[in-house]
């Protein structure tokens, strides 16, 4: 991918539930948090206790959200459980223009919307070593009903079919350090920071 000098890179980050993408993301922010920001979404749902406007989400009314949709102000948006969620274009653009890299963790449909609107973005999909291993990890959590696990597995099956549409695919197998090394390599190569973080 080519990027404008001095401009940050938007990393679009996806993977099925249970694949371990949260752990990998935490490792990336622990190492590069000074030059990587997490994209904050806008939502029409009410703030939960402890959530902060502008940090967890941008909390806006449904009317305001739809107004922004009409103005093409979102890189992507979707509706879940009666609430609207979207990625504000101006927020992301502001960070990128300031030279800050942005990570947007998002499901597959939203990722494809972003790629259409910002083809220069870099997409990364985290894969399990096998579907059987993903199922084992989900069941190993022992926190969800059988119905919920089946639902997650069905969603994962659809998501995995879209992995080929991403710029990079990272397999998170038995050794998470190997998966992180690959994610780190992608970040350094695409953000042009190999020299400042050479091992």
Legacy VTK file of the C-alpha trace (Angstrom):
# vtk DataFile Version 3.0
C-alpha trace
ASCII
DATASET POLYDATA
POINTS 199 float
0.000 0.000 0.000
1.222 3.514 -0.735
0.498 6.307 1.686
0.984 10.069 1.648
4.160 11.097 3.521
3.347 12.521 6.957
-0.149 11.054 6.926
-1.222 8.273 9.271
-2.456 4.883 8.100
-5.927 3.476 8.787
-5.735 -0.193 9.787
-9.032 -2.053 9.385
-8.936 -5.015 11.771
-11.336 -7.990 11.791
-11.663 -11.607 12.842
-14.259 -13.985 14.265
-15.231 -14.037 17.935
-12.852 -16.204 19.962
-9.899 -15.907 17.589
-7.838 -13.828 20.038
-7.781 -10.549 18.131
-8.337 -8.590 21.356
-5.152 -9.964 22.908
-3.159 -9.206 19.763
-4.575 -5.677 19.653
-3.602 -5.080 23.288
-0.025 -6.144 22.534
0.112 -3.750 19.570
-1.128 -0.816 21.659
1.222 -1.700 24.511
4.162 -1.348 22.110
2.978 1.390 19.756
0.364 3.281 21.772
2.280 6.522 21.278
1.668 6.422 17.527
-1.534 4.420 17.209
-5.078 5.420 18.181
-8.170 3.275 18.513
-11.054 4.512 16.378
-14.054 5.684 18.415
-17.489 4.941 16.964
-20.668 6.995 17.133
-23.800 5.327 18.500
-27.431 6.131 19.213
-27.552 3.908 22.295
-27.428 5.445 25.756
-24.120 5.589 27.604
-23.628 2.819 30.168
-22.269 3.505 33.669
-18.578 4.331 33.447
-18.618 5.123 29.719
-17.286 8.494 28.582
-18.460 10.437 25.548
-15.606 10.790 23.059
-13.557 8.015 24.667
-15.795 4.938 24.570
-18.244 6.215 21.958
-19.602 9.452 20.566
-23.162 9.329 21.940
-25.594 11.097 19.603
-29.331 11.076 18.941
-30.881 8.940 16.221
-31.943 12.126 14.421
-28.355 13.435 14.454
-27.022 10.055 13.304
-29.418 9.895 10.330
-28.565 13.503 9.465
-24.875 12.508 9.327
-25.695 9.460 7.202
-27.440 11.762 4.708
-24.310 13.938 4.634
-22.062 10.914 3.995
-20.295 11.569 7.318
-19.643 7.902 8.153
-17.006 5.582 6.697
-19.413 2.777 7.590
-22.512 2.286 9.704
-24.858 -0.498 10.744
-27.764 -1.214 13.074
-27.526 -3.704 15.940
-30.309 -4.472 18.408
-32.194 -1.309 17.491
-29.215 1.022 17.860
-27.116 2.619 15.124
-23.314 2.478 15.146
-20.927 4.176 12.741
-17.342 5.326 12.195
-17.204 9.143 11.859
-15.217 10.087 8.778
-14.122 13.498 10.138
-12.752 11.973 13.366
-10.656 9.390 11.495
-9.547 11.896 8.845
-8.446 14.355 11.538
-6.194 11.765 13.183
-4.750 10.566 9.881
-4.060 14.125 8.702
-2.179 14.768 11.946
0.096 11.821 11.164
-1.511 9.432 13.660
-2.134 5.803 12.708
-5.652 4.565 13.484
-6.887 1.046 14.221
-10.531 0.341 13.460
-11.735 -3.008 14.821
-14.877 -3.891 12.951
-16.959 -6.735 11.569
-16.599 -7.851 7.959
-19.481 -5.936 6.344
-18.325 -2.653 7.876
-14.734 -3.368 6.861
-15.756 -3.739 3.235
-17.656 -0.419 3.406
-14.512 1.283 4.736
-12.338 -0.279 2.024
-14.676 1.093 -0.639
-14.617 4.603 0.845
-10.912 4.594 1.799
-9.142 2.172 -0.555
-5.760 3.277 0.815
-6.608 1.733 4.208
-4.813 -1.476 5.215
-7.035 -4.421 6.137
-5.943 -7.248 8.427
-7.963 -10.382 9.197
-7.070 -12.629 12.162
-7.687 -16.311 11.449
-7.793 -19.372 13.720
-5.492 -22.275 12.715
-8.673 -24.269 12.013
-12.415 -23.975 12.468
-12.264 -26.819 15.004
-9.754 -24.879 17.101
-11.995 -21.786 17.006
-14.897 -23.893 18.278
-12.683 -25.318 21.033
-11.707 -21.804 22.154
-15.290 -20.564 22.176
-16.458 -23.567 24.201
-13.458 -23.224 26.506
-14.718 -19.846 27.690
-17.671 -21.625 29.345
-19.500 -18.306 29.575
-22.213 -18.710 26.923
-25.175 -20.924 26.158
-25.005 -23.612 23.483
-27.368 -21.525 21.347
-25.054 -18.497 21.591
-21.985 -20.594 20.739
-23.715 -22.039 17.661
-24.711 -18.507 16.633
-21.108 -17.291 16.979
-19.786 -20.271 15.009
-22.266 -19.667 12.189
-21.233 -16.009 12.049
-17.564 -17.041 12.107
-18.088 -19.404 9.175
-19.450 -16.528 7.084
-16.687 -14.161 8.219
-13.899 -16.624 7.414
-15.140 -16.798 3.824
-14.340 -13.065 3.527
-10.760 -13.345 4.806
-9.515 -13.546 1.202
-10.761 -9.978 0.609
-8.332 -8.523 3.180
-4.832 -7.230 2.420
-3.277 -9.395 5.143
-4.239 -12.551 6.995
-2.652 -13.403 10.361
-3.101 -16.919 11.755
-3.329 -16.934 15.559
-2.282 -20.489 16.378
-0.838 -22.152 19.459
1.945 -19.562 19.740
0.413 -16.102 20.061
3.881 -14.521 19.979
4.284 -15.718 16.376
0.933 -14.167 15.422
1.909 -10.933 17.161
5.266 -10.856 15.386
3.381 -11.009 12.075
0.894 -8.294 13.087
3.782 -6.140 14.301
5.634 -6.651 11.012
2.536 -5.528 9.064
2.121 -2.438 11.242
5.769 -1.421 10.897
5.880 -2.026 7.132
2.630 -0.202 6.355
3.203 2.714 8.722
6.773 3.128 7.416
8.284 2.812 10.870
10.668 -0.159 10.396
13.691 2.052 10.907
12.550 3.602 14.173
11.569 0.227 15.645
14.252 -2.043 14.226
15.034 -5.025 16.435
LINES 1 200
199 0 1 2 3 4 5 6 7 8 9 10 11 12 13 14 15 16 17 18 19 20 21 22 23 24 25 26 27 28 29 30 31 32 33 34 35 36 37 38 39 40 41 42 43 44 45 46 47 48 49 50 51 52 53 54 55 56 57 58 59 60 61 62 63 64 65 66 67 68 69 70 71 72 73 74 75 76 77 78 79 80 81 82 83 84 85 86 87 88 89 90 91 92 93 94 95 96 97 98 99 100 101 102 103 104 105 106 107 108 109 110 111 112 113 114 115 116 117 118 119 120 121 122 123 124 125 126 127 128 129 130 131 132 133 134 135 136 137 138 139 140 141 142 143 144 145 146 147 148 149 150 151 152 153 154 155 156 157 158 159 160 161 162 163 164 165 166 167 168 169 170 171 172 173 174 175 176 177 178 179 180 181 182 183 184 185 186 187 188 189 190 191 192 193 194 195 196 197 198
